Each structure stands twice: as structure tokens, then as C-alpha cells.
Amino acid sequence: MCAIEAGKRGRRVAVLERADQLGKKILISGGGRCNFTNIFCRPEHFLSANPHFAKSALARYTPADFIALVEKHRIPYHEKTLGQLFCDRSARDILGMLESECEAGGVRSFLGIKILEVERSTDFVVRTQNDEFRAAALVVATGGLSIPKIGATAFGYDLARQFGLAICEPSPGLVPLVLGTEDRSRYCDLAGVSAEVVASCGDQRFQEKMLITHRGLSGPAILQISSYWKKPEPILIDLAPGREITASFSDPKQPRNLAAVKSAFQSFLPNRLANRWLDFHAPAAWTNSAFAELERQVHAWTITPAGTEGYEKAEVTAGGVDADELSAKTMEARKVPGLFFIGEVVDVTGHLGGFNFQWAWASGAAAGRAV
Ligand SMILES: Cc1cc2nc3c(=O)[nH]c(=O)nc-3n(C[C@H](O)[C@H](O)[C@H](O)COP(=O)(O)OP(=O)(O)OC[C@H]3O[C@@H](n4cnc5c(N)ncnc54)[C@H](O)[C@@H]3O)c2cc1C
């Protein structure tokens, strides 16, 4: 996106890509259909040590701007849920669109590039195995550490450090959580079972699906909360959002026994999860106070994850180049004129649902208009 915007302004642009192909992550995104933006994109959908940083770029390149580009290229798309826009056909459509916009702007791409060093004299000098590139502006768009097998590197962070810029400690975000041994033995044989829950951590809460996996918990609610979770904090899971499960037991005609409680739970949770959860949380007695405690627990099931599935499975990397080091308008490093950082390498991390691409497009456009 940065190359496109800069190319449109007549700048001579070279894209140096380590992989044998551009935009590999676009191709695997959104299950191969690329959730390319979210129509409800707001600054609140992003995490950063500086929560105001992303506002300017997001306001100047909006989901509507990207949708206009998608429509110009006649790419069919649909809203899946919660404002998330996906390609009808394939993520290849988005990559093809970006490549043809690059071509129109005269952008040259160099693939399979191994950058050996970057120096700054009057210009930036980028040395690769066979070439040397010189330019007044260098834009770093190397992404985060997620999915090392498709080529993620720490190059962007290393370069930031080389130029004296601070880094907010990177960590895996939008990542499945791994349970400790005891919880794993209790629940993980239910792998594949899912339920609509509210997952919360601190003052963040997400109401979406939770999925039990072979090693822990996943699904959109868990992926969202994982970006906020820090070991050894617990997460709270409301298994019955908006429902009062034990209400019927205040009726004296309603029998108070395990079968009746199970039946109440099975009305909102998959049977296997309801039964299993009650194996470990059945009321200690059939008293009003025991029912009140059961009600409290079902809305605040406390789980302390042992860890995450790490960068191998993380959809994003939280943390990155400290936003305070950059101009919010242009993404240029304040201390190093001509050096820009955009996209996921910056300490701006979106929620699940198309927000990470919207940040990549918006920050790229901001830099592309300034280089
Ligand atoms: C499985 C998966 C699915 C996802 N689905 C979605 C989705 O549907 N919607 C959404 O909004 N977000 C999604 N994301 C997140 C989104 O893909 C990223 O946030 C986004 O791609 C970041 O863009 P970027 O340009 O900053 O970095 P990237 O897309 O990661 O691109 C960085 C590029 O830099 C190259 N590179 C790295 N190191 C070097 C180096 N040393 N020299 C030269 N080149 C280098 C890489 O090869 C890569 O091509 C998904 C992520 C994953 C892992």
C-alpha cells in the first residue's frame, strides 16, 4: 500500500521482499479468503502502549477507501459477520489487486532478497547479496514474528534497535491458549466442542465463540482475549452470557437435583461441556446460597492458562516499534528522518476481524503519502 501511494506520487519505488513471492500472508489470511477490512473499524479495536497513535492514519485511510479500491477491481466480497469483509472467491484477488496497482505506479519488486546490512550516510544504503539500493527514504514493512514458517523475521525490530529506536516487548497475539495439566485433563478430550461465551481479562471482554482444543482453548473469543492476557493472570469465562441459569430453581415445584441442574445447563451449553463442567462445579448443596454460588461461577469460570501456542499459531505479534518513536501522521521515525515503520512491525495490534489489515493499509498509505 505504501509502494502504491508513493508510486502514484511519481516516486521511484523498489520493494525488497525476502520470500519468493509478495504478500504470502495475504494468501493464507481469513482462511484463504482474506478478511481485508472491517466496516466498524475504530481506534478502540487496536492495542498499543500509545492508544492515540493509530487514530490519525486510520482516519485518513478508512475501510471505505479500501473498499473503493476493491470495487474498482471488481472483486466480489461479502460481510461475513460483525462488519468483517471477505473475498467471495479467494485472497488471491486482493494480492492481484495490490500487484496491479503497484505495476500502475511503476513500482519494481525484487524477490528472494537477503538484506545483509543497512547504513545511513546522506541516503540509506541497503546491501543485499548482489546489489546495493540507495534511497532518501527507507520504509520498513517486515511484519511481526507470527508464522515463522512463511518467513517472519525479527529484521524490523533489529533495524529499529540499530537506529536507536525503542521496542515494546513483542508477544504472540490472537493466539490459542494452552491449559495447565489439570485443566487439560479435565476438558481437552472435548476438543472440537464450542460455545458462545464472554471471555474477559482486566476490563476487556469479548462475546464470541470459544472452542476447546487438544491443548486448551481457542475460537474468536479466546483469540481476542489472548492479545490482552499476560501470564500468570487468570481469564474469566461467562458460559451463559445474559442468562440467569438458576432462576427456575426458585420455583418450589422445580426439583433440586443434579439431573435438573444438568438439564438447565444443557439448554445453553453443548451437552458434553455442560455435563463435564458440572462434574467439577456441581452445587455443594441444594440450598439457595449454593445455587447463588453456582450462578456466580457459571458467569465467571476462572481459568489460568499455562501459556499460549506461541508465534507458530499466533495471527499477529503484539508490541513492536514503540509508537512514541514515530510520527502518527507519516510513520517516520522522529530521531531518524527518512526512516519509516508501517504495519505489524509497529506497536499497533488490531482485534480479530479485518482490523490488522486495515492498520497495514492505513499506516502504509500514511507513509506512502509522505516519502
Ligand atoms: C494465518 C493468519 C491469518 C490472518 N488473517 C487475517 C485476516 O483475515 N484479516 C486481518 O486483518 N489480518 C489477518 N492476519 C494478520 C495480517 O496478515 C497481518 O497483520 C498483516 O499481514 C500485516 O501486514 P504487514 O505488511 O505489516 O506484514 P506482513 O504481511 O507479515 O508482511 C511482511 C513482509 O515482509 C517480508 N520480510 C520479513 N522479513 C524480511 C526481511 N528481512 N527482508 C525482506 N523482507 C522481509 C515478509 O516475507 C513479508 O512478505 C492474519 C495473520 C495470519 C498469520
The ligand as an SDF file (V2000), in Angstrom:
LIG
                    3D

 53 58  0  0  0  0  0  0  0  0999 V2000
   -2.9210  -17.1940    9.4810 C   0  0  0  0  0  0  0  0  0  0  0  0
   -3.1680  -15.7120    9.5010 C   0  0  0  0  0  0  0  0  0  0  0  0
   -4.3930  -15.2110    9.0810 C   0  0  0  0  0  0  0  0  0  0  0  0
   -4.6410  -13.8260    9.1340 C   0  0  0  0  0  0  0  0  0  0  0  0
   -5.8520  -13.3720    8.6990 N   0  0  0  0  0  0  0  0  0  0  0  0
   -6.1060  -12.0410    8.7740 C   0  0  0  0  0  0  0  0  0  0  0  0
   -7.3370  -11.5190    8.2690 C   0  0  0  0  0  0  0  0  0  0  0  0
   -8.1510  -12.2570    7.6810 O   0  0  0  0  0  0  0  0  0  0  0  0
   -7.5740  -10.1840    8.4250 N   0  0  0  0  0  0  0  0  0  0  0  0
   -6.6520   -9.3460    9.0030 C   0  0  0  0  0  0  0  0  0  0  0  0
   -6.9220   -8.1410    9.1050 O   0  0  0  0  0  0  0  0  0  0  0  0
   -5.4580   -9.8040    9.4300 N   0  0  0  0  0  0  0  0  0  0  0  0
   -5.1680  -11.1170    9.3190 C   0  0  0  0  0  0  0  0  0  0  0  0
   -3.9550  -11.5820    9.7360 N   0  0  0  0  0  0  0  0  0  0  0  0
   -2.9440  -10.5890   10.1830 C   0  0  0  0  0  0  0  0  0  0  0  0
   -2.3530   -9.8950    8.9440 C   0  0  0  0  0  0  0  0  0  0  0  0
   -1.9950  -10.8900    7.9940 O   0  0  0  0  0  0  0  0  0  0  0  0
   -1.1140   -9.0760    9.3160 C   0  0  0  0  0  0  0  0  0  0  0  0
   -1.3920   -8.2340   10.3980 O   0  0  0  0  0  0  0  0  0  0  0  0
   -0.6770   -8.2580    8.1080 C   0  0  0  0  0  0  0  0  0  0  0  0
   -0.3060   -9.1150    7.0470 O   0  0  0  0  0  0  0  0  0  0  0  0
    0.4990   -7.3640    8.4710 C   0  0  0  0  0  0  0  0  0  0  0  0
    0.9490   -6.7530    7.3040 O   0  0  0  0  0  0  0  0  0  0  0  0
    2.4670   -6.2880    7.1880 P   0  0  0  0  0  0  0  0  0  0  0  0
    2.6280   -5.8120    5.7840 O   0  0  0  0  0  0  0  0  0  0  0  0
    2.8300   -5.3910    8.2970 O   0  0  0  0  0  0  0  0  0  0  0  0
    3.3320   -7.6210    7.4100 O   0  0  0  0  0  0  0  0  0  0  0  0
    3.3070   -8.9870    6.5940 P   0  0  0  0  0  0  0  0  0  0  0  0
    2.0610   -9.1920    5.8390 O   0  0  0  0  0  0  0  0  0  0  0  0
    3.7550  -10.0230    7.5700 O   0  0  0  0  0  0  0  0  0  0  0  0
    4.4520   -8.7660    5.5070 O   0  0  0  0  0  0  0  0  0  0  0  0
    5.7920   -8.6300    5.8630 C   0  0  0  0  0  0  0  0  0  0  0  0
    6.6250   -8.9820    4.6530 C   0  0  0  0  0  0  0  0  0  0  0  0
    7.9780   -8.6910    4.9300 O   0  0  0  0  0  0  0  0  0  0  0  0
    8.7820   -9.7480    4.4530 C   0  0  0  0  0  0  0  0  0  0  0  0
   10.0040   -9.7780    5.2380 N   0  0  0  0  0  0  0  0  0  0  0  0
   10.1690  -10.1600    6.5270 C   0  0  0  0  0  0  0  0  0  0  0  0
   11.4640  -10.0480    6.8800 N   0  0  0  0  0  0  0  0  0  0  0  0
   12.1240   -9.5810    5.7860 C   0  0  0  0  0  0  0  0  0  0  0  0
   13.4780   -9.2570    5.5400 C   0  0  0  0  0  0  0  0  0  0  0  0
   14.4210   -9.4200    6.4530 N   0  0  0  0  0  0  0  0  0  0  0  0
   13.8040   -8.7980    4.2960 N   0  0  0  0  0  0  0  0  0  0  0  0
   12.8700   -8.6280    3.3350 C   0  0  0  0  0  0  0  0  0  0  0  0
   11.5710   -8.9420    3.5180 N   0  0  0  0  0  0  0  0  0  0  0  0
   11.1940   -9.3960    4.7410 C   0  0  0  0  0  0  0  0  0  0  0  0
    7.9110  -10.9900    4.6660 C   0  0  0  0  0  0  0  0  0  0  0  0
    8.3400  -12.0480    3.8260 O   0  0  0  0  0  0  0  0  0  0  0  0
    6.5360  -10.4570    4.3020 C   0  0  0  0  0  0  0  0  0  0  0  0
    6.2470  -10.5910    2.9310 O   0  0  0  0  0  0  0  0  0  0  0  0
   -3.6600  -12.9370    9.6480 C   0  0  0  0  0  0  0  0  0  0  0  0
   -2.4180  -13.4460   10.0470 C   0  0  0  0  0  0  0  0  0  0  0  0
   -2.1630  -14.8140    9.9790 C   0  0  0  0  0  0  0  0  0  0  0  0
   -0.8150  -15.3170   10.4120 C   0  0  0  0  0  0  0  0  0  0  0  0
  1  2  1  0
  2  3  1  0
  2 52  2  0
  3  4  2  0
  4  5  1  0
  4 50  1  0
  5  6  2  0
  6  7  1  0
  6 13  1  0
  7  8  2  0
  7  9  1  0
  9 10  1  0
 10 11  2  0
 10 12  1  0
 12 13  2  0
 13 14  1  0
 14 15  1  0
 14 50  1  0
 15 16  1  0
 16 17  1  0
 16 18  1  0
 18 19  1  0
 18 20  1  0
 20 21  1  0
 20 22  1  0
 22 23  1  0
 23 24  1  0
 24 25  2  0
 24 26  1  0
 24 27  1  0
 27 28  1  0
 28 29  2  0
 28 30  1  0
 28 31  1  0
 31 32  1  0
 32 33  1  0
 33 34  1  0
 33 48  1  0
 34 35  1  0
 35 36  1  0
 35 46  1  0
 36 37  1  0
 36 45  1  0
 37 38  2  0
 38 39  1  0
 39 40  1  0
 39 45  2  0
 40 41  1  0
 40 42  2  0
 42 43  1  0
 43 44  2  0
 44 45  1  0
 46 47  1  0
 46 48  1  0
 48 49  1  0
 50 51  2  0
 51 52  1  0
 52 53  1  0
M  END
$$$$
